[in-house]
C-alpha cells in the first residue's frame, strides 16, 4: 500500500522542511510513501526550499501553482497528482501534528474516512479562545447540515483513493477551509463510513496566519447557505474525471 500526504503551502518556509521530516518519521515502515507539496507561488521561496532540500528524495514531490490559487484548489491539485492508494491531507504550519498519522492509518483499515477532530471527546486546541469560538460555530454547522460530525472544518483527514474518486470534485473543492464540510457531507450522502478521532490542534509554529477568524466566519456562513441551496443538484452529481 502507498500513502500520499498532501501539503498545500503558501509562505511556509519556516515550517515545511521540519514538517516533511516529521511526516517521514511518523509514517509506519510498512507504507510506501510520497509527500506532495502544492505551493501557491509563495514569495518567501517555499517551493524553492522544498525542491532544493529534498532534491535527492524522489518521495518528496513539489508543484508550483501560479493560477487559480487558493487552499481548496491547491488541495485538489495535490489529490489529483497523488499516486497513493491512501490519501492524507494536513495543514503545513504544524497545527496538525504528524504524531497522529499512525493512528489515522490504522483506523483507515476499517473506515473510509478518518478525521482528526478538535471537538470529539479528547480533542483540543492550544488556543482556548479559538477552541471555544470554533466549537460554537461547528455547533451551528451541525444544525444546518444535520450531521453528527463534531468537527466539520478541521481539514486533517485520510481517505482511500477509490472513495475520493466517487465524490463530486467540482462541488467540493473551492473556497478555503469550507471545502471540508462539503467533502464530509457528500461522503455521508454516498454512504461512506466516517470516524473522528481526538486530535490536539497546535498553534502555528512559524510564520503568520493567512486567515482572519471573522472573515472566515462570514465566508463560511455564505458557503454553507449556498451549499444547502444547491445540494439537490450535488446529490445527483456524477464524479469528475481527475485532471
C-alpha positions in Angstrom: 0.0 0.0 0.0 1.1 3.5 -0.8 0.3 6.7 1.2 0.3 10.1 -0.4 0.4 13.1 2.0 -0.9 16.3 0.5 0.6 19.6 1.9 -0.8 22.9 0.5 1.6 25.7 1.1 1.8 29.5 1.0 4.7 31.2 2.7 5.6 28.2 4.9 9.4 28.3 4.5 9.7 28.4 8.3 7.8 25.2 8.8 7.8 23.0 5.7 11.2 21.2 5.9 10.7 20.3 9.6 7.2 19.1 8.8 8.2 16.9 5.9 10.9 15.3 8.0 8.4 14.7 10.9 5.9 13.1 8.5 8.5 10.8 7.0 9.4 9.7 10.5 5.8 9.3 11.6 4.6 7.1 8.6 4.8 3.4 9.6 7.5 1.4 7.7 5.0 -0.9 6.1 3.8 2.0 3.9 5.3 3.2 0.7 5.0 7.0 0.9 5.1 10.2 -1.1 4.8 13.8 0.1 3.1 16.1 -2.4 3.8 19.8 -1.7 1.5 22.1 -3.6 2.7 25.7 -3.4 0.7 28.7 -4.4 3.8 30.6 -5.7 4.9 31.7 -2.3 7.0 34.9 -2.3 9.1 33.5 0.6 10.6 30.8 -1.5 8.7 27.8 0.0 8.7 25.9 -3.3 12.4 26.5 -4.0 13.3 25.5 -0.4 11.5 22.2 -0.8 13.0 21.4 -4.2 16.5 22.2 -3.0 16.3 20.4 0.3 14.7 17.2 -1.0 16.2 17.1 -4.5 17.7 13.6 -3.7 14.5 12.2 -2.2 12.1 11.1 -5.0 9.3 10.5 -2.4 9.0 14.3 -2.0 7.3 16.0 -5.0 6.7 19.7 -5.2 4.4 21.6 -7.6 4.2 25.4 -8.0 0.8 26.8 -8.9 0.6 30.3 -10.4 -3.0 30.4 -11.4 -6.4 29.6 -9.8 -4.7 29.7 -6.4 -6.4 29.1 -3.0 -6.4 26.4 -0.3 -9.1 24.2 -1.7 -7.8 24.4 -5.3 -4.3 23.5 -4.1 -5.6 20.5 -2.1 -7.5 19.3 -5.2 -4.4 19.7 -7.3 -2.4 17.7 -4.9 -5.0 14.9 -4.6 -5.1 14.7 -8.4 -1.3 14.4 -8.6 -1.0 11.8 -5.9 -0.4 8.2 -6.8 -1.1 6.6 -3.4 -3.9 4.2 -2.5 -4.4 6.1 0.7 -4.5 9.9 0.8 -3.9 12.2 3.8 -4.4 15.9 3.9 -3.0 18.2 6.6 -2.0 21.8 7.2 1.6 22.9 6.8 2.0 25.1 9.9 2.2 22.3 12.5 -1.4 23.0 13.5 -1.9 19.3 12.6 0.5 17.1 14.4 2.2 14.3 12.4 2.2 12.1 15.6 -1.5 11.3 14.8 -0.7 9.7 11.4 0.0 6.1 12.6 -3.4 6.0 14.4 -5.2 7.5 11.5 -3.7 5.0 9.1 -4.6 2.1 11.4 -8.2 3.1 11.6 -8.3 3.7 7.9 -8.2 -0.1 7.5 -11.7 -0.2 9.0 -13.3 3.2 8.0 -13.5 5.1 4.7 -12.6 8.5 6.2 -10.6 9.1 9.4 -10.7 12.7 10.6 -8.6 14.3 13.4 -11.2 16.2 15.4 -10.8 19.0 17.9 -14.3 18.5 19.3 -14.9 14.9 19.9 -14.0 13.6 23.4 -10.3 14.0 24.0 -9.8 16.6 21.2 -8.3 20.0 22.0 -6.6 23.2 20.8 -3.7 25.2 22.1 -5.8 28.4 22.0 -8.7 28.2 24.3 -10.3 31.3 22.7 -10.0 29.8 19.2 -11.3 26.5 20.5 -14.5 27.9 22.0 -15.2 30.1 19.0 -14.7 27.2 16.6 -16.7 24.8 18.7 -19.6 27.2 18.8 -19.5 27.7 15.0 -19.3 23.9 14.5 -22.5 23.5 16.5 -24.2 25.9 14.1 -22.9 23.9 11.1 -24.1 20.7 12.7 -27.6 22.1 13.0 -27.7 23.4 9.4 -26.1 20.3 7.9 -28.0 17.9 10.2 -24.9 15.9 10.9 -23.4 14.2 13.9 -19.9 15.0 12.8 -18.3 17.1 15.6 -15.5 18.9 13.6 -16.7 20.0 10.1 -13.8 22.4 9.4 -10.7 20.6 10.8 -9.2 19.5 7.5 -6.9 16.8 8.9 -8.1 13.6 7.3 -7.3 10.5 5.4 -9.4 8.8 2.7 -9.0 5.9 0.3 -8.3 6.9 -3.3 -11.2 4.8 -4.6 -13.7 6.6 -2.3 -12.4 10.0 -3.0 -12.8 9.4 -6.8 -16.5 8.8 -6.3 -17.1 12.2 -4.8 -18.0 15.3 -6.9 -14.8 17.3 -7.0 -16.2 20.4 -8.6 -18.9 20.7 -5.9 -16.4 20.2 -3.1 -13.0 21.8 -3.9 -13.4 25.6 -4.0 -13.1 28.4 -1.5 -11.0 27.9 1.6 -11.4 25.5 4.6 -15.1 25.3 3.8 -14.3 22.6 1.3 -14.0 20.2 4.2 -17.7 20.3 5.4 -18.7 19.8 1.7 -16.4 16.8 1.5 -17.8 15.2 4.7 -21.4 15.9 3.8 -21.1 14.5 0.3 -19.2 11.5 1.7 -22.1 10.9 4.2 -24.6 11.0 1.4 -22.6 8.5 -0.5 -22.7 6.1 2.5 -19.0 6.3 3.3 -18.1 5.4 6.9 -16.5 8.3 8.8 -14.8 8.2 12.2 -13.5 11.1 14.2 -10.5 10.6 16.5 -9.4 13.1 19.1 -6.5 15.3 18.0 -4.8 18.3 19.5 -4.5 21.2 17.2 -1.4 23.3 17.9 -0.8 27.0 17.4 1.2 27.9 14.3 4.9 27.1 14.8 6.4 29.7 12.5 5.2 32.5 10.2 2.0 34.4 10.1 -1.6 33.1 9.7 -3.2 33.8 6.3 -6.7 33.9 7.7 -8.8 36.1 9.8 -11.4 34.4 12.1 -14.2 36.9 11.5 -13.6 37.0 7.7 -13.7 33.2 7.6 -16.8 33.2 9.8 -18.5 35.4 7.2 -17.3 33.4 4.1 -18.1 30.0 5.7 -21.6 31.2 6.6 -22.2 32.2 3.0 -20.7 28.9 1.8 -22.9 26.7 3.9 -26.0 28.6 2.8 -25.1 28.3 -0.8 -24.3 24.6 -0.3 -27.6 23.8 1.3 -29.5 25.7 -1.5 -27.6 23.8 -4.2 -27.4 20.4 -2.5 -30.2 18.7 -4.5 -28.0 19.2 -7.6 -25.0 17.9 -5.7 -26.8 14.7 -4.8 -27.3 13.9 -8.5 -23.7 14.9 -9.5 -21.5 12.3 -11.0 -17.8 12.2 -10.2 -15.5 14.3 -12.2 -12.6 12.8 -14.0 -9.3 13.7 -12.3 -7.4 16.2 -14.3 
